[in-house]
Amino acid sequence: MKLGLASYRFRNGDIDFNRSQIEKALKECQGRADLLCFGETFLQGFDSLVWNYETDKNMAITQDSLQMRKLRDLTLRYGTDLLFGYIEKEGESLYSSCAVIEQGRLIHNYRRISQNWKEYNRTDNHYQEGTTTGEFRYHGHEIMIALCGDLWLFPERFQTKELLIWPVYVNFDLEEWKTCEQEYAQQALLACPKAVMINSITDDPVSHGNAFYFHNGRVEKKLDYDTEKVLIVEV
């Protein structure tokens, strides 16, 4: 199984642009990856919410929304499946979620269980966390998803034998990353010997992006910072 880890730039609150970035990455890795993976809340941008529910509910999307159908169609057009973070709306609740689309079908939807995706001192009970974790099966592999802070707070809930996919949004400066790369590799090892981590590029605030393949607590492969590119990893 080949994964494409897309460290691409998103714009906060601009779903159309961010979807075009997903399509751009699909074109780049077409024929080279089975599953193309993006970072946390890539579809809307990590700082797309203003913590007013009447506004934020219009930024979120449902699983059966037009935006989701457009993304499902992209997997059919390019023959590459997708994994991406997004702000999800179900009923009156909003979540930081991660969707997996295989051949035009939504096969898995994970909701972040840790609360630091939101400014919880400003939000009400419309802004929710998921309650469950669990593997999904893809191309014969059992795969677990954790979103950003999940793995720092609850590593025992994400233990799996085959593969951990860890979409994040982290805006460390380049000097901090020199030490943090290994810290993230070691944290991933608490859940699985093999893990990939995907971080997005943004301009406001500055995030340098990157994508990593961790094996046994070490950084095996990575991209250059501040470079829109897809890292291909075979697992």
Salt bridges, closest charged atoms under 4 A:
ASP14 OD2 - ARG11 NH1 3.76
ASP16 OD1 - ARG19 NH1 3.24
GLU23 OE2 - ARG77 NH1 3.05
GLU40 OE2 - ARG112 NH1 2.53
GLU54 OE1 - LYS57 NZ 2.91
GLU88 OE2 - ARG111 NH2 2.81
GLU90 OE1 - ARG111 NH2 3.17
GLU119 OE1 - ARG122 NH1 2.96
ASP124 OD1 - HIS126 ND1 2.95
GLU129 OE2 - LYS118 NZ 2.94
GLU142 OE2 - ARG137 NH1 2.60
GLU162 OE1 - HIS141 ND1 2.97
GLU175 OE1 - LYS178 NZ 3.18
GLU181 OE2 - LYS222 NZ 2.81
ASP203 OD1 - ARG9 NE 3.18
ASP226 OD1 - HIS208 ND1 2.88
GLU228 OE2 - ARG9 NH1 3.81
GLU228 OE1 - LYS24 NZ 2.92
